[in-house]
């Protein structure tokens, strides 16, 4: 049985990917989240990926990151269990500057991870719990 949880956060680093927020309104867009342990700046980095590009193609493109504090909490969960899944939905307009956008981060994980996920302090200036945990 799978459990679900949602936290509110934001996408950061969008200024590196201007085509993402200048060519269309991304509100409601679902983004893939990918842990990149080889990121030279942060081994916990979690990248934001979309399939929409300025040409209307479906080539996946990186468009930003989760905040460092949230990535530091989620990356260990991803490393421990490959069944821990997550994606994000853009919940508001891109704020310019500093080129950030509000996100809802959705997580799905096996029941046996419930205690570990619940013990993770998913709160702080860039993370607000919206726990909708359950089946």
N, C-alpha and C positions, 0 to 999 in steps of 0.2 A: 504494500500500500504506500502511496506517495503522500507526502505532506507539502503544503504550500505556504509561503510567506512573502510579504511585500514590504519594501522599505522605500521611503521617498529620499531622493538624493539629487544629484545634478551631474550632468556631463561637463567635463572640463577639457581644456586644451583644444577647443573647437577652432581657435584662430589659426591652427596649423592646416585646417581643412575648409577654406572659405567657400568652396563650391557647394558644400553640404547645406549651408544655411542661407545662401544668397540666391539659389535657383528655385527653391520651393519652400512652402511652409511645412516644416517637419513635425508639427504637433500631431500626435497620434501615431507617428512612425514607430514601428517595432525595430529595435536594434539587437543584434547579437552581441553577446559579451564573450570575450576570449581572454583567458589568462595567458600572459606572455612572460614566462620565467626568465627569458633571455634578454629582456629589456635592460639596457646598460645603465639606465637611471633608477630603475625600481624593479627588483625581481618579483614583486607582488603585483605589478601592473596588470590592470584589466582593461582591455581595449574595447571601444564601442565600434561596431561594424554595421553598415547598412547595405542594402542591395540597390538603392536608388542612387543614380548618378546624374550629372548634368546632361548627359546624352540620352537619358531614359533607358539605359541599359541595365542589365542585371548583374554586372560584375561586382562582387563584394568589395567595399571600400571602407577603410578605417576612417572614422570621423572624430575621434576623441578618446577620452579615458574616463573611468570612474575616478572620483577623488582618491588621493593616496591613502587617506585614513580608512575609507571603506574597503578599498582594494586589499589593504593589509589584513582586514578581518575576513574577507571572503576567500582570498587566495588559498589559505590553509585548508579551507573546507573543500575547495576544488581539488587540491592535491591529495587529500585523504580519501576521497571517494569519487570516482569518475561518474557515478550516478547523480551527483549534485549538479543540477542544471540551473541556468539563469539566463534571463533576457531582460531588456529594459524597454519601456515605452516612454516616449517624450511626452511630458504632460503639460508643457507650456512653451511659449515662444523663446527663442534664443535671446539672451540678454547681452546687449552689445554697448560698450565693453562691459564685462571682460570676456565675452564670447563663451557663455555658459548657458546650459538649458536645464530646466527641471526634468527629472526622470522618476519613474517608478521602477524599481528593480524587483523583478519577480523571480523567486527561487522555488525550485521543486527538488525534493530530496527524499530518500528512503526514510521510512518511519524510524529505523534504527539510528538515524542521525538527528532526530528531533531534540534530544537533550543537548547535544553538542551545538546545534544551531541556536537553540533557546539561550544557551549560556554565552553566546557571542554577544558582546556589548555593542549592538548595532544602534548607536546613538552618538551624537556629537554635532558640531556646527554644520556639517554637510550631510548628515544622516538623521532622518526622523522615522522612528518605527511606525509602520502602519500594519502591524502584525495581523494578518488574516490567516493565521495558521490553521490547518485542518485538512481534511481529506479532499 
